[in-house]
Amino acid sequence: MQTWGQSAAQAWHDGAPVTVFELDSLLNAVSVLPVNESWNRISKLVLERWNQREEIMKQKKTRYIESTFHPFVLRFAARSGDSAVLASMLRGNPGQETKRFTSILLESGDWMRAIEPLFLQYISSILSKTQDSIGWLPASAETLTKLRHHAIENALLAEAVALDADDIATRCLYPHQEWPDRGKRFEAFVKKLPSAPKPLRPESLAPVLVTLGFENTPAALDLLPQFDELAKTLRSDSLPQQQSGIRIWTNFLAIHAALKMARGDASLADTYYERVKNDPTVERGGNADTARSDFRHTLFHCLAQLWQVGEARDPAKISRLSLLADTATNQSSSNQLTISQITFALKSWQSAIKGEPLPSAMISDIKDYGLLLEFATAIAGSGKTRLSFQERLHLFTHFSGRTDIATYTSQIWNHLVMRQYFTSEELLKERAAILKVAHLLAPSHLNDFAMYMRRHNIEDTAEAAWAIAARNPATTRSATYFSNHCVLDRASTLIHMKKFNDAKECLSELNEKDLAASNRLLHTTLLKLLSQPAPTPAK
């Protein structure tokens, strides 16, 4: 690995042809290996080339942002102690990279630098996570002791953020390291936090509680007394007067309200929402709508985590919250839940429990289908409070057929199995029940179901699903193409099942005037197969 890494670093250093992808994969892999003479040579080449690149751009007064370079350059700089490169990179750090930069500093052992200015930025962007999985190493006990002497609130915050390390990403980087899983790390930290040294300023504990509450709300239930105590004194102007201070305050209130709902008190959510809505500091900052949207999203992000473990599962009570009626401030970014999505999910949940149809019309403001699937998975629950298969299927028919989520998802059944909404065994066992509600699913999701069945060699169900999908195509300009595609897939399945007459009859349903090139080729191939004489049975 180091030999390949040195070749890539040398090529980049000398201006020889090398792709961004080669640098990203090889140099990131090498940057986390143990430091030795070979590692130092590669680090020297990388940092020299980075400085050359920076100097050229300075002379040309042009800035090319290539974020792919940032992780390995930062790792080499942090681990080799190159303060000049570190300072330059952190000074020009784009806001969306704050979390990644902070995590690499923690991972590389540069905790003192990480706990200074970056953490408040990290907390303010905690709701704007990138899709990248990020891993880092927890600090040693010795490091944490030093940090606590430096600034207890920053030390606690650094440790809380380190708990958020993605297990898979970190283990890929450091397969030799072993420590408890993410959930157990949170639980252990929550248990020791009440007895940890207290910050001089109580409000400086807010970012720690926000990090814990947002990332692992069920674990934070044990810290409800700390939330209750801090809520008595925390105000919107208690923290640094910048966007991050208001964001932390807003998130604190939302998390506290969610924890209270888990203990049966739903009134605090609306009380806090009105407080955010009418706060003069928020109003002066011109962030009133954003603060309300942030509060609402954080509240339901935390509630979803609680639903997953069987807490606060009362959709009727939650639906009555006044904050869900404030449609005038229903703005959101692409990774936030909107009022219409939340309301739709709660109504669908009640509909599934009662086994009644949903009168609501389709919603179309989905900007992040992953959030909606996470929401559905949380509603499905776990353990003793988990919805039955029939209730989960009923719920999914609403998410599939009543929203435009199908526009954004393919292989939906794989997604649902991966998220443990359904198990693969359930889908195979209950395939007849799914066919009964096939008309309620989005046509593309029904097509995906047919493909899922065929991959598992359940061909009769796949054929039946394609027959239904072909008769009920999506109402779009590509409806005929989709219908033809289903007919051809069904015909090919019938041929594989040796039902040749049924396959010929199936192909007669094609709209040959609207055959796309790919469909025309498959059609021709299937006709050739059907024109060949059937093989003579073996004696």
Salt bridges, closest charged atoms under 4 A:
ASP14 OD1 - HIS13 ND1 2.94
GLU37 OE2 - ARG41 NH1 3.45
GLU48 OE1 - HIS13 NE2 2.87
GLU48 OE2 - LYS44 NZ 2.63
GLU54 OE2 - ARG53 NH1 3.77
GLU54 OE2 - ARG63 NH1 3.08
GLU97 OE2 - HIS70 ND1 2.42
GLU97 OE1 - ARG100 NH2 2.13
GLU107 OE2 - ARG75 NE 2.69
ASP110 OD2 - ARG113 NE 2.84
GLU116 OE2 - HIS150 NE2 2.90
GLU142 OE2 - LYS146 NZ 3.73
GLU159 OE1 - ARG148 NH2 3.14
GLU159 OE2 - LYS192 NZ 2.71
ASP164 OD2 - LYS99 NZ 3.19
ASP164 OD1 - ARG182 NH2 2.54
ASP167 OD1 - ARG185 NH1 3.03
ASP181 OD1 - ARG171 NH2 2.89
GLU203 OE2 - ARG201 NH1 3.23
GLU215 OE1 - LYS129 NZ 2.80
GLU215 OE1 - ARG182 NH2 3.05
ASP228 OD1 - HIS256 NE2 2.59
ASP228 OD1 - LYS260 NZ 3.43
GLU229 OE1 - LYS232 NZ 3.39
ASP237 OD1 - ARG235 NE 3.13
ASP289 OD1 - ARG292 NH2 3.06
ASP294 OD2 - ARG247 NE 3.16
GLU311 OE1 - ARG263 NH1 3.73
ASP326 OD2 - LYS277 NZ 3.82
GLU426 OE2 - ARG392 NH2 2.80
GLU459 OE2 - HIS496 ND1 2.49
GLU463 OE2 - ARG490 NE 2.69
ASP489 OD2 - HIS485 NE2 3.22
GLU509 OE2 - ARG490 NH1 3.72
